[in-house]
Amino acid sequence: MNSKFKALFESFTLPCGVELKNRIVMAPMTNFSSNEDGTVSDSEVKYYARRSGGVGMVVTACTYVTANGKGFNGEFGADSDELVPSLRQLAIGIKEQGAKSVLQIFHGGRQVPPQLVPNGDVVSASAIPSEGAGKPVPRELPEEEIEAIIKAFGETTRRAIEAGYDGVEIHGANGYLIQQFFSPHSNRRDDRWGGSIEKRLTFPLAIVDEVKRIVAENTNEPFIVGYRFSPEEPETPGITMADTLVLIDALADKNLDYLHVSLNDFWSKPKRGVDDSRARIEIIQERVGSKVPVIGVGSLYSADDVLRAKETGIPLIAMGRELIIEPDWVQKVAEGKEDEIATKIDKGKQQELMVPDPLWQAIIHTPGWFPGIE
Ligand SMILES: Cc1cc2nc3c(=O)[nH]c(=O)nc-3n(C[C@H](O)[C@H](O)[C@H](O)COP(=O)(O)O)c2cc1C
């Protein structure tokens, strides 16, 4: 190995005690390839196994905690005990190759396509649709359904423990239900779940507390609990960088194992809310300090890209698209073959890359999404 990359290969112990063998994480990526009944498909398990030999930790695609949270065609489910064997198949597929396995737990809220959820009943914090033409007007969740969804995040965590995962990641990012409660765009409530910024934090923090409670009750082994968030929203009103600093102060007091900052560009700068010209991730890292480890992500492809990101002081670096393009990324850097890393999709290599057909079709038919597809 070229010695400058050694820093990427140091092991890292998360606060719960789980040790990651290196600093590289596979970012959560939906693959549209699960079975109709919510079970994982064989091609999906093979796709993960192919990418689990080098990285320290794999975060799975998001999985719905209740039937009305299903956000994607071919998304696998975790909303009933019958799905534990399916969840186990995926955990084993990842762990057998040497990576820690983390299940991303999710509810799509107002972003779910109505045809994917029972009776087309789309729910959210308030009856405010997402911006854009033709978006459904969600039904405002009543108190007892909010409580039930919080419990469902806990139940899914219990299933993750039973299925053998090393942890869960609470999906509080990308505009889905947890973020919808934090956002002043989608949360216009004036009860205990909304109003002030502190009240908009009630739902995300209640989920963290419930997940942590279930972990404490159901296992004596170290179990990872991470939280993913998006630092800003483009809408007005919408989450600003200043709001996010309030969110991370609250999360940093919750004994989480990591905060995962969802960004498409690792180096992106704040749009509003702070007077600071540094990258968002640097501002977040400074604010969090040593209270909880941070994972950074976004358009990192080459070994030098990842090294530069790591040099900001962020302890863990995730990659999404690049690990689809190059499943052997970590092994190549470890062997001093970083010049042989592919950084563009090769349209002729679907079989070799073991990418399930629905994901492959989405990649090659979406111009500009992946390098190599114009
Ligand atoms: C195919 C695909 C599916 C994704 N699905 C999810 C998901 O299920 N959950 C999530 O939090 N982010 C999801 N993302 C976002 C990625 O985790 C990541 O933040 C983003 O792709 C930027 O990282 P990258 O440039 O390394 O790909 C997805 C991204 C891609 C490309």
The ligand as a Gaussian input file, in Angstrom:
#p B3LYP/6-31G(d) Opt

LIG

0 1
 C      -28.858000       4.364000      -6.103000
 C      -28.883000       5.217000      -4.856000
 C      -29.787000       4.926000      -3.846000
 C      -29.781000       5.651000      -2.638000
 N      -30.592000       5.260000      -1.600000
 C      -30.449000       5.831000      -0.369000
 C      -31.113000       5.280000       0.765000
 O      -31.827000       4.266000       0.701000
 N      -30.918000       5.905000       1.950000
 C      -30.122000       7.018000       2.087000
 O      -29.987000       7.553000       3.188000
 N      -29.461000       7.526000       1.016000
 C      -29.579000       6.938000      -0.189000
 N      -28.834000       7.412000      -1.249000
 C      -27.838000       8.514000      -1.035000
 C      -26.436000       7.930000      -0.767000
 O      -26.394000       7.259000       0.481000
 C      -25.337000       9.006000      -0.761000
 O      -25.583000       9.917000       0.289000
 C      -25.248000       9.778000      -2.086000
 O      -25.320000       8.903000      -3.192000
 C      -23.943000      10.594000      -2.164000
 O      -22.819000       9.740000      -2.032000
 P      -21.984000       9.213000      -3.310000
 O      -21.617000      10.412000      -4.113000
 O      -20.795000       8.506000      -2.695000
 O      -22.878000       8.278000      -4.085000
 C      -28.868000       6.728000      -2.469000
 C      -27.993000       7.052000      -3.526000
 C      -27.979000       6.305000      -4.684000
 C      -26.964000       6.633000      -5.759000

